[in-house]
Amino acid sequence: MDEEGKPKFDEEPDYTSDIDEKEMPYLIAVFDALSEELDSGTNPDAIQESIERLQNCHEQVLSVRAEVGAKMNRLEMTEKR
């Protein structure tokens, strides 16, 4: 995290750590960076990097969603027994 509480994009995101009220969640920081880069429109490579970060975040969300779904299915199976 930098001094403003935003994630540094040169580091691998830590999806497991808790976020305090002074820190910006990684996904929000990715959207903010993409918005700033689209507004400036001067660096297409930076825009592409933000899109790739956004895709990585999407994959992480889908992974967690699948894990929660599997746990819910197991819980429902144990309730039926």
MODELLER restraints for C-alpha pairs under 7 A, 6 or more apart:
rsr = mdl.restraints
at = mdl.atoms
rsr.add(forms.Gaussian(group=physical.xy_distance, feature=features.Distance(at['CA:1:A'], at['CA:7:A']), mean=4.37, stdev=0.5))
rsr.add(forms.Gaussian(group=physical.xy_distance, feature=features.Distance(at['CA:1:A'], at['CA:8:A']), mean=5.50, stdev=0.5))
rsr.add(forms.Gaussian(group=physical.xy_distance, feature=features.Distance(at['CA:2:A'], at['CA:8:A']), mean=6.34, stdev=0.5))
rsr.add(forms.Gaussian(group=physical.xy_distance, feature=features.Distance(at['CA:5:A'], at['CA:22:A']), mean=6.07, stdev=0.5))
rsr.add(forms.Gaussian(group=physical.xy_distance, feature=features.Distance(at['CA:5:A'], at['CA:23:A']), mean=4.21, stdev=0.5))
rsr.add(forms.Gaussian(group=physical.xy_distance, feature=features.Distance(at['CA:5:A'], at['CA:24:A']), mean=5.68, stdev=0.5))
rsr.add(forms.Gaussian(group=physical.xy_distance, feature=features.Distance(at['CA:6:A'], at['CA:23:A']), mean=6.24, stdev=0.5))
rsr.add(forms.Gaussian(group=physical.xy_distance, feature=features.Distance(at['CA:6:A'], at['CA:24:A']), mean=5.24, stdev=0.5))
rsr.add(forms.Gaussian(group=physical.xy_distance, feature=features.Distance(at['CA:6:A'], at['CA:29:A']), mean=6.25, stdev=0.5))
rsr.add(forms.Gaussian(group=physical.xy_distance, feature=features.Distance(at['CA:7:A'], at['CA:26:A']), mean=5.96, stdev=0.5))
rsr.add(forms.Gaussian(group=physical.xy_distance, feature=features.Distance(at['CA:7:A'], at['CA:29:A']), mean=6.76, stdev=0.5))
rsr.add(forms.Gaussian(group=physical.xy_distance, feature=features.Distance(at['CA:19:A'], at['CA:25:A']), mean=6.83, stdev=0.5))
rsr.add(forms.Gaussian(group=physical.xy_distance, feature=features.Distance(at['CA:27:A'], at['CA:57:A']), mean=6.63, stdev=0.5))
rsr.add(forms.Gaussian(group=physical.xy_distance, feature=features.Distance(at['CA:30:A'], at['CA:50:A']), mean=6.41, stdev=0.5))
rsr.add(forms.Gaussian(group=physical.xy_distance, feature=features.Distance(at['CA:30:A'], at['CA:53:A']), mean=6.83, stdev=0.5))
rsr.add(forms.Gaussian(group=physical.xy_distance, feature=features.Distance(at['CA:30:A'], at['CA:54:A']), mean=6.52, stdev=0.5))
rsr.add(forms.Gaussian(group=physical.xy_distance, feature=features.Distance(at['CA:33:A'], at['CA:50:A']), mean=6.96, stdev=0.5))
rsr.add(forms.Gaussian(group=physical.xy_distance, feature=features.Distance(at['CA:34:A'], at['CA:47:A']), mean=6.18, stdev=0.5))
rsr.add(forms.Gaussian(group=physical.xy_distance, feature=features.Distance(at['CA:34:A'], at['CA:50:A']), mean=5.44, stdev=0.5))
rsr.add(forms.Gaussian(group=physical.xy_distance, feature=features.Distance(at['CA:37:A'], at['CA:46:A']), mean=6.81, stdev=0.5))
rsr.add(forms.Gaussian(group=physical.xy_distance, feature=features.Distance(at['CA:37:A'], at['CA:47:A']), mean=5.86, stdev=0.5))
rsr.add(forms.Gaussian(group=physical.xy_distance, feature=features.Distance(at['CA:38:A'], at['CA:47:A']), mean=6.69, stdev=0.5))
